[in-house]
Every structure is written in structure tokens, then in C-alpha cells.
């Protein structure tokens, strides 16, 4: 940003920063500067295209510069601006919590679609992180009794703040699915949902720097996937009502392996694909 201050306009900043980010191998370079500039100017991204000739003030440049620098170091946009949108919720995010993905939005949509006519359900989210799943569910189904657990107290603090910000009455508590006796949520439960850490550690090096270098390791990686999912399935088998449902997000390369963990005499389980047609979810009903 070496131009004279008065020379910077919305258009010149968009063009300069897009080129700058491309040289730094930043994913979606144009989208990155659009998001940061829109946040700086407090406008919608599409509105930037109505303001190409608008000059940027010295104060706006002072706000924007450190954000551009952070993005150039591959820090995720969501951490830089401090939030992301998830369904109808505004979710605050920081380096204590995983950034919600579009696949997880789809998981919430599946649950809402399959249970839209049921107004009185008890739901538990295992590994809640930012709280995006239970908060989005509660906002769409205010009659549901919804809980979230996580092993990270810092993540739970973020989840509670998100629930308050979105006026969603969700109860969060500490709990470890690998030590199920630590989970104090009352049962029986009608629905259990979980997006657990499901990336094997050996895959870390193939991930984008913005993921592997910034997002919380314990929310991304787990070396024994069968152990993790077996623990969830076992817990669900004990706590779900008869005909209760378990919804899991999974690694597309291990879908059949995880599906095989379900006892066919106790469960009806199937795989569902995500928007990219990858096997991303398991939907199971307890007999």
C-alpha cells in the first residue's frame, strides 16, 4: 500500500490487494479483499461494486492495513473479522473454535428437514465448538430442548457468547465423549448430532496453511477415527430414545469404514452426500 492516501479508491484497493494476495498464494484472493474492505466500510460485499470511485479515508486505510497483512499470512478471514454467518446465525469465531463449514450447514438443514413437524425434541450436539449447530437448530425450532458439550472450556465460552448474541436458549457444558461418564446431560435424547475431529494427522500437511496453521488442532485431527465414532455410537445407543436419530459428519474417505461400526440389529444407518457429492454424513436411527 505505497500509493498516496488520496489515490486509494475502492476499485484500486480491490485490484491491488487481489494481485497482492495472488502473489502470496492466498485462496480466493478477490473474495478476501472484498470481505475485508466491506467489513472496513461497513457495507455488503455486493455494494462495493456501486462504490468503485469512492476514496478511502486515512482512518479506513489504518483499519484495513493490518487486516490485509494478517490475511497475507494466511490467517482465515473469519478470524480476522471475528465472525462468520451460519444459517440464520451470526457466529463469533476465534482460534479456540473451528470455523463452521458449508457441509455442517447442510447437516443442520438435513436435521431440520427430517424433523420439521416435531416441535418438542431433546437434542445433544457432541463437540459443539462455536455452538453453531445447536444455535442454528434452536433458532429454527425454538420448542426444542437443546444441549451442547465440548472438552474445551474456551470453546464453551465462545459458544455461550454466541447463544447470547443470537438469543438462543442452548445449554452448554463440559464433556468428553471418550469419557462418557463426564457427560451430565439428562437423557433420554431424541436426537444426537456430532461433527467430531475426523482428519487423520498424516493429512495435516496437505491442508491449506489457513487451516493447519490457525484452526484448533484438537477440533480437526484425530488418529483413531473408529475409536471416536465408536464412542459416539455407543453413547447414542444408551441415551437415545427408541427410534431416536444420530447425525454424524464424516471424512469422505472413511464413510464405509464408519458405517460398518453400526450394528444392523440395533441401528438403521445410511450415508448421505454433501453438495459436492462426497459421502459426508451418516444418518442413523436406533431400533
Secondary structure, DSSP 8 states (H G I E B T S, - for coil): --S-GGG-BHHHHHHHHHHHHHHTT-TTHHHHHHHHHHHHHTS-GGGGGG-TT-B--HHHHHHHHHHHHHHHTT--HHHHHTEEEETTEEEE--TTS----HHHHHHHHHHHHHTTT----EEEEES-TTSHHHHHHHHH-TTSEEEEEES-HHHHHHHHHHHHHTT---EEEE-BTTBGGG----S-EEEEEE----B-GGGGGGS-HHHHTTS-HHHHB-S-HHHHHHHHHHHHHHHEEEEEEEEEE--GGGHHHHHTTS-TTTEEEEEEE-TTS-EEEEEEEE-
